[in-house]
Amino acid sequence: MNFELSDEQNMLRKTVRDFVDKEVMPNIGSWDANGHFDKATLQKLAQLGLMGVCIPERYGGSGMDYNSLAIVCEELERGDTAFRTAVSVHTGLNSMSILQWGTEAQKQKYLVPQAKGEKTGAFGLTEPGAGSDVAALQSTAKPDGNHYILNGQKTWISLCDTADHFLVFAYTDKSKKHHGISAFIVERTWEGFSSKATKGKLGIRAGNTGELFFDHVRVPKENLLGNEGDGFKIAMAALDNGRFTVAAGACGQIMACLEASIEYCHERKTFGKEIGRHQLVQQMIAKMEAGLQMSRLLVYRAGDLKNKGIRNTRETSLAKWQACDFANQAADDAVQIHGAYGYSNEYPVERYLRNSKAPVIYEGTREIHTIMQAEYVLGYRKDKPLDRMLPAWKSSP
């Protein structure tokens, strides 16, 4: 594995970093304080080709590889988790699922405009009573002529009020348990669909998160993704991509904590010297640096497997678990380094701490990933290659 970034990837990092410095940093404090999700920022990301980073050019994307997507997510989360989350959901969970599992007609109708950033996609799996336990879904999709009748509710859905298309999971045959779950592409404008944003979140306040409601929504049969009963398999493949982007974003969170802490270490003096001279402060800085470097290695390792079309559930799980834990610890240490000022929104580290908690929970809690890793090591869990595991950044025949 080559750990050196290509010239194209280094240029990509600079492009996204410059974008974040110009478009996000000056505004994020206000957006976070007011709970405002800035849709115009997504449109600007689309103009840079960042809403379809690893979607093939033939489908309107930029045709880059998975580690290029990781770089984009890392730099976006350095600005704020809300914008990395938007790309994770739109690209990692929705668009790449359509690329891997969709028919050519579905790709032309939904993937192309999403990759170009003309439309936005989201992902509807979690329900009030079904998070880690996917089989506990209550949503149903019953055949009715050339349609399915979709009923149910989803919660904690990113881009709930913003997305145009949703990848929604529901039972078509509950007697088969998780083998009876199917996936559907649902459009916002269809009758019976509604959404509601969630207020009072601890963090990611500049993001749009909430509930989806389906009241006898008529879904055309051609909007079934894959076959009936493929839903669980599609969801797990999607999560392998989504978790990868979350892990990459966590690297950006660590980087943001490190940058803010380094600046403050040189700025603040106690006992006649910069606080960076104090060994216990240095210890926290060193932990951040170690966490950043280890997390990046885990992310790039998973990305390398993805580029080769090798199933990477184990590696992606480990990267997501460890990077998010490192980010949460880095944010806590950053607040500690800033002392009382870290408890105020005068400095960004209190936002980093609030934002760092959600990724430890969503797309597989730290406890779920702990169990997964133990079961791999003990031999209780083994993965078979998934269908259609071609690298998403390569054009299919």
FIKEVO-145434 format. One record per residue (C-alpha): residue in one letter; x, y, z. Coordinates in steps of 0.2 Angstrom, whole numbers, plus 5000, padded with zeros to 4 digits. Last residue first. Layout:
<tornus>
TORNU   res      X      Y      Z
TORNU     A      X      Y      Z
...
</tornus>
This chain:
<tornus>
TORNU   res      X      Y      Z
TORNU     P   4906   4989   4909
TORNU     S   4906   4998   4926
TORNU     S   4916   5014   4927
TORNU     K   4928   5013   4942
TORNU     W   4925   5024   4957
TORNU     A   4913   5012   4965
TORNU     P   4926   4998   4966
TORNU     L   4917   4983   4961
TORNU     M   4908   4974   4975
TORNU     R   4893   4970   4966
TORNU     D   4887   4956   4977
TORNU     L   4895   4955   4994
TORNU     P   4910   4945   4998
TORNU     K   4907   4934   5013
TORNU     D   4911   4940   5030
TORNU     K   4916   4930   5045
TORNU     R   4910   4932   5063
TORNU     Y   4912   4920   5078
TORNU     G   4931   4918   5074
TORNU     L   4936   4925   5091
TORNU     V   4945   4940   5082
TORNU     Y   4930   4944   5071
TORNU     E   4918   4942   5086
TORNU     A   4929   4954   5096
TORNU     Q   4929   4967   5082
TORNU     M   4910   4966   5080
TORNU     I   4907   4968   5098
TORNU     T   4917   4983   5100
TORNU     H   4909   4990   5084
TORNU     I   4892   4988   5092
TORNU     E   4897   4996   5108
TORNU     R   4905   5011   5099
TORNU     T   4888   5013   5091
TORNU     G   4885   5009   5073
TORNU     E   4881   5022   5060
TORNU     Y   4877   5034   5074
TORNU     I   4883   5034   5092
TORNU     V   4901   5039   5093
TORNU     P   4898   5050   5078
TORNU     A   4885   5060   5088
TORNU     K   4897   5064   5102
TORNU     S   4910   5074   5093
TORNU     N   4899   5088   5088
TORNU     R   4897   5094   5106
TORNU     L   4915   5093   5109
TORNU     Y   4919   5102   5093
TORNU     R   4907   5116   5097
TORNU     E   4915   5119   5114
TORNU     V   4932   5119   5104
TORNU     P   4927   5134   5093
TORNU     Y   4932   5148   5105
TORNU     E   4921   5162   5111
TORNU     N   4908   5149   5112
TORNU     S   4913   5147   5130
TORNU     Y   4918   5131   5140
TORNU     G   4935   5131   5132
TORNU     Y   4937   5149   5139
TORNU     A   4937   5141   5156
TORNU     G   4952   5130   5152
TORNU     H   4957   5130   5134
TORNU     I   4968   5115   5136
TORNU     Q   4953   5106   5144
TORNU     V   4942   5111   5130
TORNU     A   4955   5103   5118
TORNU     D   4956   5088   5129
TORNU     D   4937   5084   5127
TORNU     A   4938   5087   5108
TORNU     A   4953   5076   5107
TORNU     Q   4944   5062   5117
TORNU     N   4929   5063   5106
TORNU     A   4940   5063   5090
TORNU     F   4950   5048   5096
TORNU     D   4933   5038   5100
TORNU     C   4927   5043   5082
TORNU     A   4943   5037   5074
TORNU     Q   4943   5021   5084
TORNU     W   4926   5015   5080
TORNU     K   4925   5021   5062
TORNU     A   4942   5014   5058
TORNU     L   4938   4997   5066
TORNU     S   4921   4996   5057
TORNU     T   4929   5000   5041
TORNU     E   4942   4986   5043
TORNU     R   4929   4973   5047
TORNU     T   4917   4978   5034
TORNU     N   4930   4979   5021
TORNU     R   4925   4968   5006
TORNU     I   4938   4969   4993
TORNU     G   4934   4979   4977
TORNU     K   4952   4985   4976
TORNU     N   4948   5003   4979
TORNU     K   4938   4998   4994
TORNU     L   4953   4988   5001
TORNU     D   4963   5004   4999
TORNU     G   4950   5015   5007
TORNU     A   4950   5003   5023
TORNU     R   4969   5005   5024
TORNU     Y   4967   5024   5021
TORNU     V   4955   5025   5036
TORNU     L   4965   5015   5048
TORNU     L   4981   5025   5043
TORNU     R   4971   5041   5045
TORNU     S   4965   5036   5063
TORNU     M   4983   5031   5068
TORNU     Q   4990   5048   5063
TORNU     L   4976   5058   5070
TORNU     G   4975   5049   5087
TORNU     A   4994   5051   5089
TORNU     E   4993   5069   5086
TORNU     M   4979   5071   5098
TORNU     K   4988   5061   5111
TORNU     A   5003   5072   5109
TORNU     I   4993   5088   5112
TORNU     M   4986   5081   5128
TORNU     Q   5003   5076   5134
TORNU     Q   5010   5093   5129
TORNU     V   4997   5100   5141
TORNU     L   5003   5089   5155
TORNU     Q   5021   5094   5151
TORNU     H   5018   5113   5152
TORNU     R   5028   5122   5139
TORNU     G   5012   5123   5128
TORNU     I   5005   5134   5142
TORNU     E   5017   5148   5136
TORNU     K   5027   5154   5150
TORNU     G   5027   5165   5165
TORNU     F   5017   5155   5177
TORNU     T   5003   5154   5164
TORNU     K   5003   5160   5146
TORNU     R   4990   5158   5132
TORNU     E   4994   5162   5114
TORNU     H   5006   5148   5110
TORNU     C   4995   5135   5118
TORNU     Y   4980   5143   5110
TORNU     E   4986   5141   5093
TORNU     I   4991   5123   5096
TORNU     S   4974   5119   5104
TORNU     A   4964   5126   5089
TORNU     E   4975   5117   5076
TORNU     L   4974   5100   5086
TORNU     C   4955   5101   5089
TORNU     A   4952   5105   5070
TORNU     M   4964   5090   5066
TORNU     I   4955   5079   5078
TORNU     Q   4938   5084   5069
TORNU     G   4946   5081   5052
TORNU     C   4951   5064   5057
TORNU     A   4933   5061   5063
TORNU     G   4927   5065   5045
TORNU     A   4937   5050   5038
TORNU     A   4929   5039   5051
TORNU     V   4912   5045   5046
TORNU     T   4916   5043   5028
TORNU     F   4921   5025   5031
TORNU     R   4905   5022   5041
TORNU     G   4894   5028   5027
TORNU     N   4903   5016   5014
TORNU     D   4902   5001   5025
TORNU     L   4885   5007   5030
TORNU     A   4879   5006   5012
TORNU     A   4884   4988   5011
TORNU     M   4875   4984   5027
TORNU     A   4859   4993   5020
TORNU     I   4860   4984   5003
TORNU     K   4861   4967   5012
TORNU     F   4847   4972   5023
TORNU     G   4836   4978   5009
TORNU     D   4839   4963   4997
TORNU     G   4822   4955   5002
TORNU     E   4813   4961   4986
TORNU     N   4826   4964   4973
TORNU     G   4839   4977   4970
TORNU     L   4832   4995   4973
TORNU     L   4813   4995   4971
TORNU     N   4809   5011   4962
TORNU     E   4803   5002   4947
TORNU     K   4789   4996   4958
TORNU     P   4782   5013   4959
TORNU     V   4780   5019   4977
TORNU     R   4763   5025   4982
TORNU     V   4765   5033   5000
TORNU     H   4751   5027   5011
TORNU     D   4757   5038   5025
TORNU     F   4776   5039   5026
TORNU     F   4783   5050   5039
TORNU     L   4802   5056   5040
TORNU     E   4810   5063   5056
TORNU     G   4824   5074   5059
TORNU     T   4841   5081   5056
TORNU     N   4847   5097   5046
TORNU     G   4865   5101   5052
TORNU     A   4871   5118   5059
TORNU     R   4866   5111   5076
TORNU     I   4878   5096   5074
TORNU     G   4878   5095   5093
TORNU     L   4867   5093   5109
TORNU     K   4851   5093   5098
TORNU     G   4837   5104   5104
TORNU     K   4826   5103   5088
TORNU     T   4822   5089   5077
TORNU     A   4816   5093   5059
TORNU     K   4800   5087   5053
TORNU     S   4796   5077   5037
TORNU     S   4781   5073   5026
TORNU     F   4777   5060   5012
TORNU     G   4759   5055   5009
TORNU     E   4759   5062   4991
TORNU     W   4775   5061   4982
TORNU     T   4786   5077   4982
TORNU     R   4800   5070   4993
TORNU     E   4804   5056   4981
TORNU     V   4807   5038   4987
TORNU     I   4820   5026   4981
TORNU     F   4816   5009   4989
TORNU     A   4825   4996   4999
TORNU     S   4818   4979   5005
TORNU     I   4817   4970   5021
TORNU     G   4811   4952   5021
TORNU     H   4828   4944   5024
TORNU     H   4829   4954   5040
TORNU     K   4814   4944   5047
TORNU     K   4807   4932   5034
TORNU     S   4789   4933   5042
TORNU     K   4790   4952   5039
TORNU     D   4788   4951   5021
TORNU     T   4790   4968   5011
TORNU     Y   4797   4976   5026
TORNU     A   4804   4993   5024
TORNU     F   4820   5003   5020
TORNU     V   4820   5020   5012
TORNU     L   4833   5028   5001
TORNU     F   4827   5046   5000
TORNU     H   4827   5058   4986
TORNU     D   4825   5077   4986
TORNU     A   4835   5080   5002
TORNU     T   4833   5096   5012
TORNU     D   4820   5093   5026
TORNU     C   4827   5076   5032
TORNU     L   4845   5081   5027
TORNU     S   4851   5069   5040
TORNU     I   4838   5056   5047
TORNU     W   4837   5054   5066
TORNU     T   4820   5046   5064
TORNU     K   4810   5036   5051
TORNU     Q   4791   5032   5051
TORNU     G   4780   5020   5043
TORNU     N   4769   5016   5028
TORNU     L   4774   5012   5010
TORNU     I   4761   5006   4998
TORNU     Y   4771   4997   4984
TORNU     H   4766   5001   4966
TORNU     N   4762   4992   4949
TORNU     G   4747   4983   4957
TORNU     D   4747   4985   4975
TORNU     P   4762   4977   4984
TORNU     K   4764   4981   5003
TORNU     A   4779   4991   5009
TORNU     T   4780   4991   5028
TORNU     S   4789   5002   5041
TORNU     Q   4791   4993   5058
TORNU     L   4809   4990   5058
TORNU     A   4815   4979   5073
TORNU     A   4826   4969   5061
TORNU     V   4838   4984   5061
TORNU     D   4843   4981   5079
TORNU     S   4857   4995   5080
TORNU     G   4843   5008   5077
TORNU     A   4825   5001   5077
TORNU     G   4812   5008   5089
TORNU     P   4811   5026   5084
TORNU     E   4816   5021   5067
TORNU     T   4833   5021   5058
TORNU     L   4835   5016   5040
TORNU     G   4831   5032   5029
TORNU     F   4846   5038   5019
TORNU     A   4847   5055   5010
TORNU     G   4850   5061   4992
TORNU     T   4852   5079   4985
TORNU     K   4848   5084   4968
TORNU     E   4857   5095   4956
TORNU     G   4874   5090   4964
TORNU     K   4881   5083   4949
TORNU     A   4882   5066   4957
TORNU     Q   4864   5068   4963
TORNU     P   4858   5072   4945
TORNU     V   4866   5057   4938
TORNU     L   4861   5045   4952
TORNU     Y   4843   5048   4952
TORNU     K   4836   5046   4934
TORNU     Q   4851   5039   4925
TORNU     K   4856   5027   4939
TORNU     Q   4838   5021   4941
TORNU     A   4837   5017   4923
TORNU     E   4853   5008   4923
TORNU     T   4847   4998   4937
TORNU     G   4853   5001   4955
TORNU     W   4863   4991   4966
TORNU     Q   4881   4998   4967
TORNU     L   4878   5015   4959
TORNU     I   4862   5017   4969
TORNU     S   4871   5012   4985
TORNU     M   4885   5025   4981
TORNU     S   4872   5039   4979
TORNU     N   4863   5035   4995
TORNU     L   4874   5031   5010
TORNU     G   4892   5037   5005
TORNU     T   4887   5051   4993
TORNU     H   4871   5060   5000
TORNU     V   4873   5054   5018
TORNU     S   4892   5056   5020
TORNU     V   4892   5072   5010
TORNU     A   4879   5080   5022
TORNU     T   4888   5073   5037
TORNU     R   4904   5081   5032
TORNU     F   4894   5097   5030
TORNU     A   4886   5096   5048
TORNU     T   4902   5090   5056
TORNU     D   4910   5107   5054
TORNU     G   4925   5116   5047
TORNU     R   4938   5102   5050
TORNU     E   4923   5091   5046
TORNU     L   4924   5097   5028
TORNU     E   4943   5093   5027
TORNU     E   4941   5075   5033
TORNU     C   4926   5072   5022
TORNU     V   4935   5078   5006
TORNU     I   4951   5068   5011
TORNU     A   4941   5052   5013
TORNU     L   4932   5054   4997
TORNU     S   4950   5055   4989
TORNU     N   4953   5039   4998
TORNU     Y   4938   5031   4990
TORNU     D   4944   5035   4972
TORNU     M   4940   5049   4960
TORNU     G   4928   5048   4945
TORNU     S   4922   5066   4948
TORNU     G   4903   5061   4946
TORNU     G   4890   5064   4932
TORNU     Y   4886   5046   4929
TORNU     R   4899   5043   4915
TORNU     E   4911   5052   4927
TORNU     P   4911   5038   4939
TORNU     I   4905   5042   4957
TORNU     C   4919   5044   4969
TORNU     V   4918   5063   4972
TORNU     G   4900   5065   4968
TORNU     M   4894   5079   4979
TORNU     L   4912   5087   4978
TORNU     G   4912   5093   4960
TORNU     L   4917   5110   4964
TORNU     Q   4900   5117   4959
TORNU     A   4892   5104   4970
TORNU     L   4901   5110   4985
TORNU     K   4894   5128   4981
TORNU     Q   4877   5120   4980
TORNU     L   4880   5112   4997
TORNU     T   4885   5129   5005
TORNU     A   4869   5136   4998
TORNU     K   4859   5124   5009
TORNU     D   4865   5132   5025
TORNU     F   4858   5123   5039
TORNU     H   4854   5135   5053
TORNU     G   4852   5130   5071
TORNU     N   4855   5148   5076
TORNU     A   4870   5146   5087
TORNU     D   4878   5133   5074
TORNU     W   4874   5144   5059
TORNU     S   4882   5159   5068
TORNU     G   4898   5150   5073
TORNU     I   4899   5142   5056
TORNU     N   4899   5158   5046
TORNU     P   4918   5164   5045
TORNU     M   4924   5146   5045
TORNU     V   4912   5139   5032
TORNU     E   4914   5148   5015
TORNU     K   4932   5154   5015
TORNU     D   4942   5143   5026
TORNU     V   4931   5128   5021
TORNU     F   4933   5131   5003
TORNU     D   4952   5134   5005
TORNU     R   4953   5117   5014
TORNU     V   4942   5109   5000
TORNU     T   4954   5115   4986
TORNU     K   4970   5111   4996
TORNU     R   4964   5093   5000
TORNU     L   4960   5091   4981
TORNU     M   4977   5097   4976
TORNU     N   4985   5085   4987
TORNU     Q   4974   5071   4980
TORNU     E   4978   5076   4962
TORNU     D   4997   5076   4966
TORNU     S   4995   5059   4973
TORNU     L   4995   5056   4992
TORNU     E   5009   5045   4998
TORNU     F   5004   5030   5009
TORNU     N   5007   5017   4995
TORNU     M   5000   5000   5000
</tornus>
